[in-house]
Amino acid sequence: MVHMQVVGRTERSASTGRLRLVALMVALGVAATACTSAAGSAQPATVTVGSTVTAAPAGSTAVTVPAGTGAASSAPASSAPASSGSTSSSGAASSAPVSSPPSSSAPSSSAIALPVAKISASPAFGAKTVGPADPLKISVAQGKITALTLTSPSGKVLKGAISADGSSWSLGEVLGYGKTYKAAGTATGTDGKVVPIAGSFTTVTPTSKVRTTISPGDGKTVGVATSVIVSFGVEPADRAAIAKRIFITTTPKVTGAWVWIQHDGGEWALDFRTQSYWPENTKVHVEADVYGMKFTNGAYGTGDVTSDFTIGRNQVVKADVNSHDLLVFQDGKQVAAYPASYGKGDTPDKVTRSGVHVVNDMNETKLMSNPKYGYTNVLEHWAVRISDNGEFIHANPNTVGDQGNTNVSHGCVNLSLANAEAYFKSTLLGDPVEVTGTSINLSASDGDLFDWTYSWSQWKNLAVKTGDTA
């Protein structure tokens, strides 16, 4: 009887202890589960702290500690394992004690510090529509580029340079159309960690290509009123970007300016005109570096163009219609005087326009027509075109009696055969012919070459910045 009471107290004591422990664990936010085998022996359990899983000793109970609860540091210590003498009257093993969760000093996972160097590119890596002439730059923040190459599909390494402070690399040449280029290199951050650089750029494939021309062309010798004309055929969507790719170098230096002009047929061009006539024998070099430049959507420059030409002797023609003479000056000295007949002037379409004309075409023979006044395909000799409105200096044997005293033409300047030939042979494309004394001034409506119809102040007000101007 006494024995049974002792056993009873033991069972109640164990049961009560378990209830108290479970209640304490619940208060701490800990769930306890005891697992036994069929034979009644305890199985290994696990302890989970946050995302860390640790095997628990055999005979202990699995304990899960939610991350951030702080339960790991406040859980009670585990009780000692049951001895072989701690049994019930039936001989079964007593319930396994609950092990405590890991202490706060137990190891846990920690974040790995990332390199501080940050790589960027302009345009961004992976860009698919890069213009071949677009600036291309790769940069690093909080570090320096230590090595970098940009390679073409064929394996060619392109020109490029790392900046003095190591913060960027810039492309030093233009790219091809429709190609993918790969960048590879390394950068070292301010934390000493090496970061790889890798990426690619793909250039655009144009739907059309814009052809650029320069007048005068290579090797030409021209007159002192010549304008340099860089023609594009289409109006650029971004005029400023195209203008920055145009350059001119002269020896000696001259004062001049570039202006956008729409020429006959709608062709767009940049014209360079000097403040006054060119100094004789000036050497001129012009560049249009427009390969790969975008003109309009899908239209890009087909190639770079250059021209080297020379300004010839200084010859200026002075034509006062009221004097009925045509005077030729070279280097400021009169070298010839030819009796002439100018436009009759009784109607606007017969008036020889006043202003600076520029010689732009020369033909030993020329068929001329003016159906309004009753002639078609009349053969004329020694024809020098001075505007695109039908004004020529040419021979006209039919008006020799009027030359020097009466203006009877339909706007042209008539000379005798001998005088027209002499003048023709002294002339260069680009020579100025200054007509004065008439009621109508030359203007843009009179043809293609009208740059000299502007005063210098007017021309300067229209000027744009190019690659060689601030």
C-alpha positions as CSV (number, residue, x, y, z in Angstrom):
1,M,0.0,0.0,0.0
2,V,2.8,2.3,0.8
3,H,4.5,1.3,-2.4
4,M,1.5,2.1,-4.5
5,Q,1.2,5.5,-3.0
6,V,4.8,6.2,-3.8
7,V,4.3,5.2,-7.3
8,G,1.2,7.2,-7.5
9,R,3.0,10.3,-6.3
10,T,5.8,9.7,-8.8
11,E,3.3,9.5,-11.7
12,R,1.5,12.6,-10.6
13,S,4.7,14.4,-10.1
14,A,6.0,13.5,-13.5
15,S,2.7,14.4,-15.1
16,T,2.5,17.6,-13.3
17,G,6.1,18.5,-14.2
18,R,5.4,17.9,-17.9
19,L,2.3,20.1,-17.8
20,R,4.2,22.9,-16.2
21,L,7.1,22.6,-18.8
22,V,4.6,22.6,-21.7
23,A,2.9,25.7,-20.2
24,L,6.2,27.4,-19.8
25,M,7.2,26.6,-23.4
26,V,3.9,27.9,-24.7
27,A,4.4,31.1,-22.8
28,L,7.8,31.4,-24.5
29,G,6.4,30.7,-28.0
30,V,8.0,27.2,-28.2
31,A,6.2,24.1,-29.3
32,A,7.4,20.7,-27.9
33,T,6.8,17.3,-29.4
34,A,8.1,14.0,-28.0
35,C,8.4,11.1,-30.3
36,T,9.0,7.5,-29.2
37,S,9.5,4.3,-31.1
38,A,7.2,1.4,-31.0
39,A,9.5,-0.1,-28.4
40,G,9.2,3.1,-26.4
41,S,12.8,4.3,-26.9
42,A,13.3,8.1,-27.7
43,Q,14.2,9.1,-31.4
44,P,16.6,11.9,-32.4
45,A,14.9,15.3,-32.7
46,T,15.8,18.6,-34.4
47,V,16.1,22.1,-33.2
48,T,15.2,24.9,-35.7
49,V,16.2,28.5,-35.0
50,G,15.0,30.9,-37.8
51,S,16.3,29.1,-40.9
52,T,19.1,27.2,-39.1
53,V,18.4,23.5,-38.4
54,T,20.5,21.6,-35.9
55,A,20.3,17.9,-35.0
56,A,19.3,17.4,-31.3
57,P,20.6,14.5,-29.1
58,A,18.7,11.3,-29.2
59,G,16.0,11.2,-26.6
60,S,15.4,15.0,-26.8
61,T,12.3,16.7,-28.2
62,A,12.2,18.7,-31.4
63,V,12.1,22.4,-30.6
64,T,11.2,25.2,-33.1
65,V,12.2,28.7,-32.2
66,P,10.7,31.4,-34.5
67,A,13.3,33.9,-35.7
68,G,13.5,37.1,-33.8
69,T,11.5,35.9,-30.8
70,G,14.4,35.9,-28.5
71,A,13.3,32.5,-27.1
72,A,16.7,30.9,-27.6
73,S,18.2,32.9,-24.8
74,S,15.3,32.5,-22.4
75,A,14.4,28.8,-22.8
76,P,15.0,26.6,-19.7
77,A,17.9,24.1,-19.6
78,S,17.0,20.5,-20.5
79,S,16.4,18.0,-17.7
80,A,18.8,15.1,-17.1
81,P,18.0,11.9,-19.2
82,A,15.9,9.3,-17.4
83,S,17.9,6.6,-15.6
84,S,17.1,2.9,-15.8
85,G,15.5,3.2,-12.3
86,S,13.1,5.9,-13.2
87,T,10.2,3.8,-14.4
88,S,6.6,3.3,-13.6
89,S,5.2,0.2,-12.1
90,S,4.7,-1.2,-15.6
91,G,8.4,-0.8,-16.3
92,A,7.9,1.7,-19.2
93,A,10.4,4.5,-19.6
94,S,9.4,7.9,-18.4
95,S,8.7,10.7,-20.9
96,A,11.9,12.1,-22.5
97,P,13.0,15.4,-21.2
98,V,12.8,18.5,-23.4
99,S,16.1,19.9,-24.5
100,S,16.7,23.7,-24.5
101,P,17.0,25.6,-27.8
102,P,20.5,26.8,-28.8
103,S,21.8,29.7,-26.9
104,S,22.0,33.2,-28.4
105,S,25.8,32.6,-28.9
106,A,25.2,29.7,-31.4
107,P,26.5,30.4,-34.9
108,S,24.0,31.6,-37.5
109,S,24.0,32.6,-41.2
110,S,25.3,36.1,-42.1
111,A,25.2,38.3,-45.3
112,I,28.3,38.4,-47.5
113,A,29.4,42.0,-48.3
114,L,29.1,42.8,-52.0
115,P,31.8,44.7,-54.0
116,V,31.2,48.5,-54.0
117,A,32.3,49.1,-57.6
118,K,29.3,49.7,-59.9
119,I,29.6,49.4,-63.7
120,S,27.5,51.3,-66.2
121,A,27.5,52.0,-69.9
122,S,26.2,54.6,-72.3
123,P,24.4,53.4,-74.3
124,A,23.4,50.6,-71.9
125,F,24.8,47.1,-72.3
126,G,22.6,45.1,-74.6
127,A,21.5,48.1,-76.7
128,K,20.4,47.0,-80.2
129,T,20.2,50.2,-82.2
130,V,23.5,52.0,-81.6
131,G,24.6,54.5,-84.3
132,P,28.1,53.7,-85.6
133,A,29.2,57.3,-84.9
134,D,27.4,57.5,-81.5
135,P,29.6,58.2,-78.5
136,L,30.2,55.1,-76.5
137,K,31.4,55.1,-72.8
138,I,31.8,52.6,-70.0
139,S,32.1,53.9,-66.5
140,V,32.7,52.7,-62.9
141,A,31.5,54.3,-59.7
142,Q,33.5,53.8,-56.5
143,G,36.4,52.3,-58.3
144,K,38.7,52.4,-61.4
145,I,38.8,50.5,-64.6
146,T,42.0,48.4,-64.8
147,A,41.5,46.8,-68.2
148,L,39.0,47.0,-71.0
149,T,38.7,46.0,-74.6
150,L,35.9,46.3,-77.2
151,T,36.0,43.6,-79.8
152,S,34.4,43.4,-83.3
153,P,32.7,40.2,-84.5
154,S,35.9,39.4,-86.5
155,G,38.0,39.7,-83.3
156,K,39.5,43.1,-84.0
157,V,40.1,45.2,-80.8
158,L,38.8,48.7,-81.4
159,K,40.6,51.9,-80.3
160,G,39.6,53.3,-76.9
161,A,41.1,54.9,-73.9
162,I,40.7,54.8,-70.1
163,S,40.4,58.3,-68.6
164,A,43.2,59.7,-66.4
165,D,41.3,59.0,-63.2
166,G,40.3,55.5,-64.3
167,S,36.6,56.2,-63.9
168,S,35.7,55.6,-67.6
169,W,36.6,54.2,-70.9
170,S,35.7,55.9,-74.2
171,L,35.5,54.5,-77.8
172,G,38.1,56.1,-80.1
173,E,36.7,55.1,-83.6
174,V,33.4,54.6,-85.4
175,L,31.7,51.2,-85.6
176,G,30.3,49.2,-88.5
177,Y,26.6,48.9,-89.4
178,G,24.7,45.8,-88.2
179,K,27.3,44.3,-86.0
180,T,27.6,43.2,-82.3
181,Y,30.6,44.3,-80.3
182,K,31.6,42.8,-77.0
183,A,33.2,44.6,-74.1
184,A,35.4,42.7,-71.6
185,G,37.6,43.9,-68.7
186,T,37.9,44.5,-65.0
187,A,37.5,47.2,-62.5
188,T,38.8,47.4,-58.9
189,G,36.6,49.0,-56.3
190,T,37.6,51.3,-53.5
191,D,37.2,48.2,-51.3
192,G,40.0,46.4,-53.2
193,K,37.6,43.9,-54.8
194,V,37.9,43.1,-58.5
195,V,34.7,43.3,-60.5
196,P,34.4,41.9,-64.1
197,I,33.2,44.1,-66.9
198,A,31.1,42.3,-69.6
199,G,28.5,43.4,-72.1
200,S,27.7,44.0,-75.7
201,F,26.4,46.6,-78.1
202,T,24.7,46.1,-81.5
203,T,24.7,48.7,-84.2
204,V,21.8,49.7,-86.3
205,T,21.1,48.4,-89.8
206,P,20.0,51.5,-91.9
207,T,17.0,51.3,-94.2
208,S,18.7,54.0,-96.4
209,K,22.0,55.7,-96.6
210,V,22.6,59.4,-97.2
211,R,25.2,60.4,-99.7
212,T,27.1,63.6,-98.9
213,T,29.0,65.8,-101.5
214,I,31.3,68.8,-101.2
215,S,31.7,71.6,-103.8
216,P,34.2,72.6,-105.0
217,G,35.7,69.2,-105.4
218,D,39.2,67.9,-104.9
219,G,41.9,69.7,-106.9
220,K,39.8,72.5,-108.3
221,T,40.9,76.1,-108.7
222,V,38.0,78.5,-108.3
223,G,37.1,82.2,-108.1
224,V,37.1,84.4,-105.0
225,A,33.3,84.5,-104.6
226,T,33.1,80.7,-104.3
227,S,30.9,79.3,-101.5
228,V,31.7,75.9,-100.0
229,I,28.6,73.8,-100.3
230,V,28.3,70.5,-98.3
231,S,25.1,68.9,-99.6
232,F,23.2,66.1,-97.9
233,G,20.1,65.5,-100.1
234,V,17.8,65.3,-97.1
235,E,17.0,67.7,-94.3
236,P,18.6,66.3,-91.1
237,A,16.2,65.8,-88.2
238,D,19.0,67.0,-85.9
239,R,20.8,69.8,-87.8
240,A,23.0,70.7,-84.9
241,A,24.4,67.2,-84.6
242,I,25.3,67.1,-88.3
243,A,26.8,70.6,-88.3
244,K,29.2,69.5,-85.6
245,R,30.7,67.0,-88.0
246,I,31.6,69.6,-90.6
247,F,35.1,71.2,-90.6
248,I,37.0,73.7,-92.7
249,T,40.7,74.7,-92.5
250,T,42.1,77.5,-94.6
251,T,45.6,78.9,-95.3
252,P,45.7,81.8,-94.7
253,K,42.9,81.9,-92.1
254,V,39.7,83.7,-93.2
255,T,36.6,85.1,-91.6
256,G,33.5,83.2,-92.7
257,A,30.4,81.3,-91.5
258,W,28.2,78.3,-92.2
259,V,24.5,78.7,-92.9
260,W,21.8,76.1,-93.7
261,I,20.5,76.6,-97.3
262,Q,17.9,74.8,-99.2
263,H,19.1,74.7,-102.8
264,D,17.3,74.1,-106.1
265,G,15.4,70.9,-106.1
266,G,14.9,71.0,-102.3
267,E,18.4,69.8,-101.6
268,W,19.7,70.7,-98.1
269,A,23.2,71.9,-97.6
270,L,25.5,73.8,-95.3
271,D,27.1,76.8,-97.2
272,F,30.3,78.5,-96.1
273,R,30.7,82.1,-97.2
274,T,33.5,84.4,-96.4
275,Q,32.9,87.9,-95.0
276,S,34.5,89.4,-98.1
277,Y,36.0,87.7,-101.2
278,W,38.6,85.0,-100.6
279,P,42.2,86.1,-100.6
280,E,43.8,84.8,-103.8
281,N,45.7,81.5,-103.7
282,T,44.0,80.4,-100.4
283,K,44.3,76.7,-99.7
284,V,41.1,75.1,-98.4
285,H,40.5,71.8,-96.8
286,V,36.9,70.7,-96.0
287,E,35.7,67.6,-94.1
288,A,32.2,66.1,-93.7
289,D,32.7,63.3,-91.1
290,V,29.1,62.0,-91.3
291,Y,29.6,58.3,-91.7
292,G,27.2,56.6,-89.2
293,M,25.4,59.8,-88.4
294,K,21.6,59.7,-88.2
295,F,19.9,62.0,-90.6
296,T,16.3,60.9,-90.3
297,N,14.6,57.7,-89.0
298,G,16.4,54.8,-90.6
299,A,18.6,57.0,-92.8
300,Y,22.3,57.3,-91.9
301,G,25.4,58.8,-93.5
302,T,27.0,56.5,-96.0
303,G,30.6,57.8,-95.7
304,D,33.0,60.6,-94.8
305,V,33.9,63.1,-97.5
306,T,36.8,65.5,-97.9
307,S,37.8,68.1,-100.5
308,D,41.0,70.1,-101.0
309,F,40.9,73.0,-103.4
310,T,42.6,76.3,-104.2
311,I,41.3,79.9,-104.6
312,G,42.8,81.3,-107.8
313,R,43.7,84.8,-108.8
314,N,41.4,87.7,-107.7
315,Q,39.2,88.6,-110.7
316,V,36.1,90.8,-110.2
317,V,33.8,92.0,-113.0
318,K,32.0,95.3,-112.5
319,A,28.9,95.7,-114.7
320,D,27.1,99.1,-114.5
321,V,24.2,98.7,-116.9
322,N,24.0,102.5,-117.4
323,S,27.6,102.6,-118.6
324,H,27.0,100.0,-121.2
325,D,30.4,98.5,-120.5
326,L,31.7,95.4,-118.8
327,L,34.9,96.0,-116.8
328,V,37.3,93.2,-115.7
329,F,39.6,93.8,-112.7
330,Q,42.4,91.6,-111.4
331,D,43.9,92.3,-108.0
332,G,42.1,95.6,-108.0
333,K,43.5,96.7,-111.4
334,Q,41.4,97.0,-114.6
335,V,42.6,94.6,-117.2
336,A,39.8,94.7,-119.8
337,A,36.8,96.8,-120.8
338,Y,34.2,95.4,-123.2
339,P,31.2,97.3,-124.8
340,A,28.0,95.5,-123.6
341,S,24.3,95.5,-123.9
342,Y,22.2,94.6,-120.8
343,G,18.5,93.8,-120.2
344,K,16.1,96.2,-121.9
345,G,14.4,96.8,-118.5
346,D,10.9,97.6,-119.8
347,T,9.4,94.6,-118.0
348,P,10.6,92.7,-114.9
349,D,11.6,89.5,-116.8
350,K,13.9,91.6,-119.0
351,V,15.8,93.4,-116.2
352,T,19.3,92.3,-115.5
353,R,19.3,91.9,-111.7
354,S,21.6,94.1,-109.5
355,G,23.8,92.4,-107.0
356,V,26.8,90.0,-106.7
357,H,26.3,87.2,-109.2
358,V,28.7,84.2,-109.2
359,V,29.9,82.3,-112.3
360,N,28.5,78.8,-112.0
361,D,28.7,77.3,-115.4
362,M,30.6,77.8,-118.7
363,N,30.0,76.5,-122.2
364,E,31.7,77.4,-125.4
365,T,28.3,76.8,-127.2
366,K,24.9,76.8,-125.6
367,L,21.4,76.4,-126.9
368,M,19.2,79.1,-125.5
369,S,15.4,79.4,-125.5
370,N,12.8,81.9,-124.4
371,P,9.5,80.9,-126.1
372,K,7.7,83.9,-124.5
373,Y,9.8,86.2,-126.7
374,G,9.8,83.9,-129.8
375,Y,13.0,82.0,-129.8
376,T,13.9,78.3,-129.1
377,N,17.2,76.5,-129.2
378,V,19.2,79.4,-130.5
379,L,22.9,78.6,-130.7
380,E,25.0,81.0,-128.7
381,H,28.8,81.1,-128.1
382,W,31.1,81.6,-125.1
383,A,28.2,81.4,-122.6
384,V,29.1,82.1,-119.0
385,R,26.2,81.5,-116.6
386,I,26.0,84.1,-113.8
387,S,22.7,83.1,-112.2
388,D,20.0,80.3,-112.5
389,N,17.3,82.7,-113.7
390,G,18.6,82.7,-117.3
391,E,21.3,85.4,-117.0
392,F,24.5,84.8,-119.0
393,I,27.4,86.8,-120.3
394,H,27.7,85.5,-123.9
395,A,28.4,86.5,-127.5
396,N,25.5,87.9,-129.5
397,P,26.5,89.1,-133.0
398,N,22.9,90.5,-133.6
399,T,23.3,93.2,-131.0
400,V,26.9,94.4,-131.7
401,G,25.5,97.7,-132.9
402,D,23.8,98.2,-129.6
403,Q,26.7,97.1,-127.4
404,G,28.3,100.1,-125.7
405,N,25.3,102.4,-126.1
406,T,21.9,100.7,-125.7
407,N,20.4,97.9,-123.5
408,V,18.3,95.6,-125.7
409,S,18.7,92.1,-124.3
410,H,16.2,90.0,-122.4
411,G,18.4,90.1,-119.3
412,C,21.7,88.7,-120.5
413,V,24.9,90.6,-121.0
414,N,25.7,90.7,-124.7
415,L,29.3,91.0,-126.1
416,S,30.8,90.6,-129.5
417,L,32.3,87.2,-130.5
418,A,35.9,88.3,-129.9
419,N,35.2,90.0,-126.6
420,A,33.0,87.2,-125.3
421,E,35.8,84.7,-126.1
422,A,38.4,86.8,-124.4
423,Y,36.2,87.2,-121.3
424,F,35.3,83.4,-121.3
425,K,39.0,82.4,-121.3
426,S,39.8,84.7,-118.4
427,T,37.1,83.3,-116.2
428,L,36.9,80.8,-113.4
429,L,33.9,79.2,-111.8
430,G,33.3,81.2,-108.6
431,D,34.3,84.6,-110.1
432,P,32.0,87.4,-108.9
433,V,30.1,89.6,-111.4
434,E,28.9,92.8,-109.6
435,V,25.9,94.2,-111.5
436,T,24.6,97.7,-110.6
437,G,22.1,100.3,-111.8
438,T,18.9,98.3,-112.3
439,S,15.5,98.4,-110.6
440,I,15.5,94.8,-109.3
441,N,17.9,93.1,-107.0
442,L,19.2,89.6,-107.2
443,S,17.5,87.3,-104.6
444,A,17.0,83.7,-103.6
445,S,14.2,83.4,-106.1
446,D,16.7,84.0,-109.0
447,G,18.4,80.6,-108.6
448,D,20.7,78.4,-106.7
449,L,23.7,80.5,-105.8
450,F,22.4,83.4,-103.7
451,D,24.7,83.5,-100.7
452,W,26.1,86.9,-101.7
453,T,22.6,88.4,-101.8
454,Y,22.9,88.6,-97.9
455,S,24.8,91.3,-96.2
456,W,27.5,90.0,-93.9
457,S,25.5,90.9,-90.8
458,Q,22.5,89.0,-92.2
459,W,24.6,86.0,-93.0
460,K,26.2,86.0,-89.5
461,N,22.7,86.1,-87.9
462,L,21.9,82.8,-89.8
463,A,25.2,81.2,-88.9
464,V,25.4,77.8,-87.1
465,K,28.1,76.1,-85.0
466,T,30.1,73.5,-86.8
467,G,33.0,71.2,-85.7
468,D,35.5,74.0,-86.0
469,T,33.5,76.9,-84.5
470,A,32.9,77.6,-80.8
